[in-house]
Amino acid sequence: MKFRFTPLNFFTAFLVAVAAYVFINGASIAGKPLEHWGGTIGWIFLLFAFVVFVIDIMFRNFFIETKRIWMVESFFIVLVIVIFLLVK
């Protein structure tokens, strides 16, 4: 089986690492710890990681070439960031 690294693979790994960090150290906003919300925020990051993983699998089924997958997933990440900033 040939394993290909893609941008969404890296982003999924990042989200899992952030979730592990939140589970271990807890969550805080502006220096104020959220004692009761740390687990919930960790599970939200794991849910995001699962969604990104499923989107990565969908893109892999649509595009065969690794170069094209990198282009499409990079554009997808940029699009999501732009939409996030516009909504924010």
GIRASUL-V416851 format. One record per residue. N is the residue number from 1. RES is the residue in three letters. OMEGA is omega as a letter, one per 40 degrees, with the letter a starting at -180 (NA if undefined). D_LAST is the distance of its C-alpha to the last C-alpha in Angstrom with 1 decimal. Layout:
# GIRASUL-V416851
N|RES|OMEGA|D_LAST, N|RES|OMEGA|D_LAST
This chain:
# GIRASUL-V416851
1|MET|a|41.2, 2|LYS|i|39.2, 3|PHE|a|35.9, 4|ARG|i|33.3, 5|PHE|i|30.4, 6|THR|i|27.1, 7|PRO|a|23.6, 8|LEU|i|22.5, 9|ASN|i|25.5, 10|PHE|a|24.2, 11|PHE|i|20.7, 12|THR|i|22.4, 13|ALA|i|24.7, 14|PHE|a|21.8, 15|LEU|i|20.2, 16|VAL|i|23.7, 17|ALA|i|24.4, 18|VAL|i|21.3, 19|ALA|i|22.4, 20|ALA|i|25.9, 21|TYR|a|24.8, 22|VAL|i|23.0, 23|PHE|a|26.1, 24|ILE|a|28.4, 25|ASN|a|26.8, 26|GLY|a|24.5, 27|ALA|i|21.0, 28|SER|i|19.9, 29|ILE|i|17.0, 30|ALA|i|17.8, 31|GLY|i|21.4, 32|LYS|a|21.9, 33|PRO|i|23.1, 34|LEU|a|22.1, 35|GLU|a|25.6, 36|HIS|a|25.4, 37|TRP|a|22.1, 38|GLY|i|22.9, 39|GLY|a|24.5, 40|THR|i|21.9, 41|ILE|i|19.1, 42|GLY|i|21.6, 43|TRP|i|22.3, 44|ILE|i|18.7, 45|PHE|i|18.7, 46|LEU|i|22.1, 47|LEU|i|20.8, 48|PHE|i|18.1, 49|ALA|i|21.0, 50|PHE|i|23.2, 51|VAL|i|20.9, 52|VAL|i|20.6, 53|PHE|i|24.3, 54|VAL|i|25.0, 55|ILE|i|23.0, 56|ASP|i|25.0, 57|ILE|i|28.2, 58|MET|i|27.4, 59|PHE|i|26.8, 60|ARG|i|30.1, 61|ASN|a|31.9, 62|PHE|a|30.9, 63|PHE|a|31.5, 64|ILE|a|34.6, 65|GLU|a|34.5, 66|THR|i|32.6, 67|LYS|a|31.7, 68|ARG|i|30.1, 69|ILE|i|28.2, 70|TRP|i|26.8, 71|MET|a|25.7, 72|VAL|a|24.1, 73|GLU|i|22.3, 74|SER|i|21.1, 75|PHE|i|19.7, 76|PHE|i|18.1, 77|ILE|i|16.3, 78|VAL|i|15.2, 79|LEU|i|14.1, 80|VAL|i|12.0, 81|ILE|i|10.4, 82|VAL|i|9.8, 83|ILE|i|8.4, 84|PHE|a|6.0, 85|LEU|i|5.0, 86|LEU|a|5.5, 87|VAL|a|3.8, 88|LYS|NA|0.0
